[in-house]
């Protein structure tokens, strides 16, 4: 009975501990697409800000560099997708999408068609880049994705001279998958990599001119919490239950009662 009661208490504790993690894992509502941007910037400094989940559009010309920026937080694995709508008549064109972090370091794609060539007469071309999971902290020499602002650059490479300046349309969308505690690390950045504020002294940050003002809906993560804590607690509870159960099974029926002499 004691073992059963201990098991019931442990299961109740487990349910309470995992409840916050389950709530955090629920998807947040998508931003209203009616407010999505309809233009793109032409450099890092003029990059158009977009929220994750928004379908941003922009018109441009073949040969232009189109820039957008978005926030990505600890534990997220962003996926950037872009569609380029080409004119009816054009020569073969190669389009490419690149993603840079807040330090303007180009981030490698885990997978996805980052570069594609559209054959002559093709009406559109689709590109995708799945980044590595954003880490809360990294060694200074590493190139790991860190929380902060990320930049998208869309452009055509090797365009024939006759096609330069032809009108094109573009659609860009960013979504993220929450990886959770499997990507957690010990440590966190003092400030997210948001250009214009991350490098300023703390007393100047309130009035600083921020080049990228977007942040995740729930604010930037502190970096110390992850569902790894829940699973650590689960492991400790299971180990304690195993000890109690093992003791109950091996202690036997107890010492035999003493028999008075001469009985």
C-alpha positions as CSV (number, residue, x, y, z in Angstrom):
1,X,0.0,0.0,0.0
2,X,2.8,2.4,0.9
3,X,4.4,1.8,-2.5
4,X,1.1,2.4,-4.3
5,X,0.5,5.6,-2.4
6,X,4.0,6.8,-3.2
7,X,3.5,6.0,-6.9
8,X,0.2,7.9,-6.9
9,X,1.8,11.0,-5.3
10,X,4.7,10.8,-7.8
11,X,2.3,10.6,-10.8
12,X,0.4,13.6,-9.4
13,X,3.6,15.6,-9.1
14,X,4.6,14.6,-12.6
15,X,1.3,15.9,-14.0
16,X,1.7,19.2,-12.3
17,X,5.4,19.6,-13.4
18,X,4.7,18.8,-17.0
19,X,1.6,21.0,-17.3
20,X,3.6,24.3,-17.9
21,X,5.7,22.5,-20.5
22,X,2.6,21.3,-22.3
23,X,1.2,24.8,-22.2
24,X,4.4,26.3,-23.6
25,X,4.3,23.8,-26.5
26,X,0.9,24.9,-27.7
27,X,1.1,26.9,-30.9
28,X,0.6,30.6,-30.6
29,X,-2.0,32.3,-32.8
30,X,-0.7,33.5,-36.2
31,X,-0.4,37.2,-36.7
32,X,-3.1,38.9,-38.8
33,X,-2.1,38.6,-42.4
34,X,-3.9,41.8,-43.3
35,X,-1.1,43.7,-41.6
36,X,1.6,41.9,-43.4
37,X,4.2,44.1,-45.2
38,X,3.8,44.7,-48.9
39,X,7.4,45.9,-49.6
40,X,10.9,44.9,-49.0
41,X,14.1,46.8,-48.0
42,X,17.1,47.2,-50.2
43,X,19.8,46.7,-47.5
44,X,20.3,45.3,-44.0
45,X,19.6,48.7,-42.5
46,X,16.3,49.1,-44.4
47,X,15.1,45.5,-44.1
48,X,11.4,45.3,-43.7
49,X,10.4,43.7,-40.4
50,X,8.0,40.7,-40.5
51,X,6.5,38.5,-37.8
52,X,6.8,34.8,-37.9
53,X,3.7,33.4,-39.5
54,X,3.1,36.4,-41.8
55,X,2.9,36.2,-45.5
56,X,4.9,39.2,-46.7
57,X,4.8,40.4,-50.3
58,X,6.9,42.8,-52.4
59,X,7.4,43.9,-55.9
60,X,10.8,44.5,-57.4
61,X,13.0,44.1,-60.4
62,X,15.3,41.4,-61.6
63,X,18.8,42.2,-60.2
64,X,17.5,43.9,-57.1
65,X,18.4,42.8,-53.5
66,X,15.3,42.4,-51.4
67,X,15.7,42.3,-47.6
68,X,13.4,41.3,-44.7
69,X,14.1,40.8,-41.0
70,X,12.4,38.6,-38.3
71,X,12.9,37.7,-34.7
72,X,14.0,34.1,-33.7
73,X,14.3,33.0,-30.1
74,X,16.0,30.2,-28.2
75,X,14.8,26.7,-29.0
76,X,13.2,27.7,-32.4
77,X,14.2,26.1,-35.7
78,X,13.1,28.7,-38.3
79,X,12.0,27.8,-41.8
80,X,12.2,30.5,-44.4
81,X,10.2,30.1,-47.6
82,X,10.1,32.4,-50.6
83,X,8.2,32.4,-53.9
84,X,9.3,34.5,-56.9
85,X,6.7,35.3,-59.6
86,X,8.6,35.8,-62.9
87,X,7.5,37.7,-66.0
88,X,5.9,35.8,-68.9
89,X,9.1,36.1,-71.1
90,X,12.5,35.7,-69.6
91,X,15.8,33.8,-70.0
92,X,16.9,31.1,-67.5
93,X,17.4,32.8,-64.1
94,X,19.0,31.5,-60.9
95,X,17.4,32.8,-57.6
96,X,18.9,32.5,-54.2
97,X,17.7,33.1,-50.6
98,X,20.3,33.8,-47.8
99,X,19.7,34.2,-44.1
100,X,22.0,36.2,-41.8
101,X,21.9,36.6,-38.0
102,X,22.1,39.8,-36.0
103,X,25.9,39.9,-36.5
104,X,25.3,39.6,-40.2
105,X,26.9,36.2,-40.3
106,X,25.5,34.1,-43.1
107,X,23.7,31.1,-41.6
108,X,23.9,27.7,-43.3
109,X,20.7,25.9,-44.2
110,X,20.2,22.4,-42.8
111,X,18.1,21.5,-45.8
112,X,15.9,23.1,-48.4
113,X,16.2,24.4,-51.9
114,X,18.2,27.6,-51.1
115,X,19.1,28.1,-54.8
116,X,17.1,27.2,-57.8
117,X,17.2,27.9,-61.5
118,X,14.0,28.8,-63.4
119,X,14.0,27.7,-67.0
120,X,13.0,30.1,-69.7
121,X,9.3,30.9,-69.5
122,X,8.8,29.5,-66.0
123,X,6.1,31.5,-64.2
124,X,7.5,31.1,-60.7
125,X,10.3,29.6,-58.6
126,X,10.1,28.4,-54.9
127,X,12.9,28.5,-52.4
128,X,13.3,27.3,-48.8
129,X,15.9,27.3,-46.1
130,X,15.6,25.4,-42.8
131,X,18.0,26.9,-40.3
132,X,19.7,25.1,-37.4
133,X,18.1,25.4,-34.0
134,X,18.6,28.7,-32.2
135,X,20.8,28.3,-29.1
136,X,20.7,30.3,-25.9
137,X,24.5,30.6,-25.8
138,X,27.6,29.7,-27.9
139,X,31.3,29.9,-27.9
140,X,32.6,33.2,-29.4
141,X,34.4,31.4,-32.2
142,X,31.3,29.3,-33.2
143,X,28.8,30.2,-35.9
144,X,25.8,28.8,-34.1
145,X,22.4,30.6,-34.5
146,X,21.7,32.8,-31.5
147,X,18.5,34.6,-30.3
148,X,17.9,38.0,-32.0
149,X,17.2,39.5,-35.4
150,X,17.6,37.5,-38.6
151,X,17.8,38.9,-42.1
152,X,16.5,37.4,-45.3
153,X,18.1,38.4,-48.6
154,X,16.4,37.4,-51.9
155,X,18.1,38.0,-55.2
156,X,18.9,36.6,-58.7
157,X,22.4,35.6,-59.6
158,X,23.9,35.4,-63.1
159,X,21.0,37.2,-64.8
160,X,21.4,37.9,-68.5
161,X,21.7,41.6,-69.3
162,X,18.5,41.6,-71.3
163,X,16.5,40.4,-68.2
164,X,17.9,43.1,-65.8
165,X,15.1,45.4,-64.6
166,X,12.2,43.0,-65.5
167,X,9.4,43.3,-62.9
168,X,9.0,40.4,-60.5
169,X,6.8,39.7,-57.5
170,X,7.9,37.9,-54.3
171,X,6.3,36.3,-51.3
172,X,8.2,35.4,-48.1
173,X,7.0,33.5,-45.0
174,X,8.9,32.4,-41.8
175,X,7.7,29.7,-39.5
176,X,9.4,28.0,-36.6
177,X,9.3,24.6,-34.9
178,X,9.8,24.6,-31.1
179,X,12.6,22.0,-30.5
180,X,12.6,22.4,-26.7
181,X,15.0,21.0,-24.1
182,X,16.8,18.7,-26.5
183,X,18.7,21.8,-27.8
184,X,19.1,23.5,-24.4
185,X,22.6,24.6,-23.3
186,X,24.0,25.9,-20.0
187,X,24.2,29.7,-20.4
188,X,22.4,32.6,-22.1
189,X,23.3,35.8,-23.8
190,X,23.1,39.0,-21.8
191,X,21.1,40.6,-24.6
192,X,19.6,39.2,-27.9
193,X,21.5,40.0,-31.0
194,X,19.3,43.0,-32.0
195,X,21.4,45.5,-34.0
196,X,21.2,49.0,-32.4
197,X,20.7,47.9,-28.8
198,X,22.7,44.8,-28.0
199,X,26.0,46.6,-28.0
200,X,24.9,49.7,-26.0
201,X,25.5,50.1,-22.3
202,X,22.5,49.2,-20.2
203,X,21.8,52.8,-19.1
204,X,21.5,53.8,-22.8
205,X,19.3,50.9,-24.0
206,X,16.0,52.5,-23.1
207,X,16.4,55.4,-25.4
208,X,18.5,53.7,-28.0
209,X,17.5,53.7,-31.7
210,X,16.8,50.1,-32.5
211,X,17.3,49.0,-36.0
212,X,15.1,46.0,-35.6
213,X,12.2,46.5,-33.2
214,X,10.4,43.2,-33.4
215,X,10.6,40.6,-30.7
216,X,8.8,37.3,-30.0
217,X,5.2,37.6,-28.9
218,X,6.0,36.4,-25.3
219,X,9.3,38.4,-25.2
220,X,12.8,37.1,-25.3
221,X,13.5,33.9,-23.4
222,X,15.7,34.2,-20.4
223,X,17.6,31.1,-21.4
224,X,17.5,29.2,-18.1
225,X,14.1,27.4,-18.4
226,X,13.5,24.4,-20.7
227,X,11.6,21.2,-20.6
228,X,14.9,19.5,-19.7
229,X,14.1,20.5,-16.1
230,X,10.9,18.5,-16.2
231,X,12.5,15.4,-17.5
232,X,15.3,15.7,-14.9
233,X,12.7,15.9,-12.2
234,X,10.9,12.8,-13.7
235,X,14.2,10.9,-13.7
236,X,14.7,11.8,-10.0
237,X,11.2,10.7,-9.1
238,X,11.5,7.4,-10.9
239,X,14.8,6.7,-9.3
240,X,13.3,7.3,-5.8
241,X,10.3,5.0,-6.6
242,X,12.7,2.3,-7.8
243,X,14.6,2.6,-4.5
244,X,11.4,2.4,-2.4
245,X,10.1,-0.5,-4.4
246,X,13.4,-2.4,-4.2
247,X,13.5,-2.0,-0.4
248,X,9.9,-3.2,-0.1
249,X,10.6,-6.3,-2.2
250,X,13.9,-7.3,-0.4
251,X,13.2,-6.6,3.2
252,X,11.2,-9.8,3.6
253,X,8.6,-10.4,6.3
254,X,10.7,-8.8,9.1
255,X,12.4,-10.4,12.1
256,X,10.8,-13.5,13.6
257,X,9.2,-12.8,16.9
258,X,11.2,-13.9,20.0
259,X,10.0,-17.0,21.8
260,X,10.2,-16.7,25.6
261,X,12.6,-19.3,27.1
262,X,10.9,-22.4,28.5
263,X,7.7,-21.7,26.5
